[in-house]
Amino acid sequence: MDGLIAVVTGAGGGIGSRTAELLAARGARVVAADIAVDSGEAVVERIRSAGGDAVFASFDARDEASVAALLDGAVARYGRLDLLHNNAAGTHLYAGDTAPGEIDPEQWDRILELNLRSVLLGCKHAVRHMAAAGSGVILNMSSTRAVAGALDLAAYGASKAGVESLTRYVATAYGKKGVRCNAIRPGLIVTPQSAALHAGGDGHEKLLRHVLLPYPGSPDDIAELVCFLASPAARYITAQTITVDGGMLSHQPFHADAVDAADSPGER
């Protein structure tokens, strides 16, 4: 990561903040971008206190001029753009994201604007700089919701499926220019945002039943993958979506019930 110039959007959140911190700890110069000024500046302060190089940039992922200014500003400050981590997403819009037959179309549009259109804008303005320089990495954030349905979050899932498709299109269009583009598909990652989403019932525990490992994921698990995919060690990896879910999507739907039955003394 030494000397890497990285822009991390949504840097004030759980995954974004840890990714910005780890990139900086390993030598990257980081532009931590978020619409939430207080949390974004707090991340930069932690990075600087630890001896890292970071600046905060306030931006709105929904506004093209704001996204362009963010990336242009990073290049103006540091001379180039090596990594864009498209991490900003509308987790605050979960409450109105229901089943397809119930969702308000205006809410659908708001979610796709923030979760998918914003990724397009980031890719569009990052590749201007990266293609001109002959190198660069874009990492987009997806979700297990992109490939498996549920009773809620229909718009969120559709937006993340779009992110995965867009990732392949960007990689295809700009690969010969030296630009790599991949997506990361997290499963159960413990953050304040995921805790709020799963606050009802057993919270994270009900999802952990479906994880093959005895523990949930943490923002570090995503940040480590970002560091690897942004590095020269991943130079031949592009157009991929990499799942980080502890095996949640890998098994039959009845697996968790079978495990519970095997662990129950009355079933032995």
C-alpha positions, -999 to +999 in steps of 0.1 A: +000+000+000+030+023+003+023+055-015-010+044-029-035+072-035-069+060-023-104+075-022-128+058+002-165+069+000-188+063+029-156+066+051-176+076+082-194+042+084-183+009+100-167-007+069-156+025+053-139+039+084-120+007+090-109+004+054-096+040+054-077+033+086-061+001+074-051+015+040-035+045+058-018+022+083-002+003+054+012+034+037-016+047+015-026+084+013-063+084+019-091+108+010-119+099+034-152+110+018-186+112+033-217+133+035-216+130+073-189+156+082-185+147+119-179+110+114-157+115+084-135+140+101-133+117+132-119+090+109-092+113+095-083+124+130-078+088+141-056+081+110-035+112+116-031+104+153-017+070+143+008+086+120-011+081+087-018+105+058-055+114+053-078+143+045-115+145+047-137+155+018-174+163+021-194+151-009-228+139-020-227+105-038-260+113-056-246+145-072-224+141-103-207+174-099-199+165-063-185+131-072-164+146-100-151+173-077-141+147-051-120+127-076-106+157-094-096+171-060-078+139-050-058+140-083-051+177-079-038+171-043-018+139-048-011+138-086-030+106-094-057+082-083-048+046-077-079+033-058-116+042-056-134+022-030-171+029-038-185+022-004-212+048+002-247+033+004-281+042+017-283+021+048-305+048+064-332+040+038-338+004+051-370+013+069-390+020+037-375-009+017-401-036+017-413-064-006-418-056-043-455-056-040-455-030-012-427-006-019-433+030-028-418+036-062-403+069-050-385+050-023-373+025-048-359+054-069-342+070-039-325+037-030-313+030-065-301+065-068-279+063-038-268+026-041-264+022-078-264+055-096-237+068-072-215+038-080-219+046-117-209+082-111-178+071-091-167+047-118-174+073-146-152+099-130-125+076-117-119+060-151-112+094-166-081+097-144-071+060-143-074+053-180-053+084-187-026+072-163-028+036-176-036+020-142-061+021-114-084+000-092-121+004-085-137-017-058-175-016-055-195-028-026-223-054-032-242-076-007-255-112-004-289-096-010-278-092-046-281-130-052-307-142-027-342-129-021-360-121+012-392-106+024-378-071+026-350-049+011-362-055-025-347-022-037-315-027-018-310-062-033-318-050-068-294-021-065-266-044-053-273-068-082-269-038-105-236-030-088-223-065-096-233-062-133-219-026-136-186-039-121-183-064-150-191-037-176-165-013-162-139-040-161-147-050-197-147-014-210-115-002-194-094-033-188-071-026-218-065+008-203-050-008-172-081-003-150-092-032-128-127-033-113-140-058-088-169-060-063-170-073-028-201-091-015-203-090+023-226-112+044-230-108+081-206-080+091-210-065+125-213-027+123-236-002+139-256-002+107-261-039+106-270-039+143-297-014+137-311-034+107-312-066+127-322-052+161-355-071+162-358-106+175-325-123+181-305-096+162-273-110+147-278-144+163-306-154+140-283-148+110-253-164+126-272-197+125-267-197+088-230-188+089-207-219+086-182-204+110-188-199+147-184-161+145-197-132+123-176-110+101-160-077+111-151-046+091-115-058+092-124-088+070-136-064+043-107-039+048-081-067+044-097-078+011-097-042-001-060-039+007-053-071-012-074-063-043-059-028-045-023-041-044-001-054-071-006-089-057-041-089-073-029-076-106-046-104-126-080-102-108-107-081-125-144-083-132-150-105-102-174-104-073-158-119-042-181-131-014-171-126+022-200-142+041-186-170+062-202-195+039-238-182+044-248-186+008-230-219+002-254-244+018-289-259+016-316-238+032-323-265+058-287-267+070-292-245+101-322-266+112-302-298+108-274-283+129-299-273+156-314-308+156-280-324+159-271-302+188-303-309+207-299-338+232-335-349+226-327-355+189-297-377+194 
